[in-house]
Amino acid sequence: MSKFRVSFYKTLRHASGHSSKHLLRQLDLTSDSPSGALVAAEGLFDQRGSEIDCVEVVNISPATHGVANTASA
């Protein structure tokens, strides 16, 4: 089992034409895999009306660090 940080983002467009990612919710979970952590996080976070357009899953276990999986909706 590894620890994963699952972050849900929405991209905000600014009047200047630039965009930035806005963190909506971040959860730290224990799972066997990045996809398992994502499924668990989706079950804990009510996504209705939040307009999530990016999800990031990062392995935060002490032995390994790094982006495990990044997906855009």
Secondary structure as UniProt FT lines:
FT   STRAND          2..13
FT   TURN            15..16
FT   STRAND          19..31
FT   HELIX           34..44
FT   TURN            48..49
FT   STRAND          54..59
FT   TURN            62..63
FT   STRAND          66..72
//
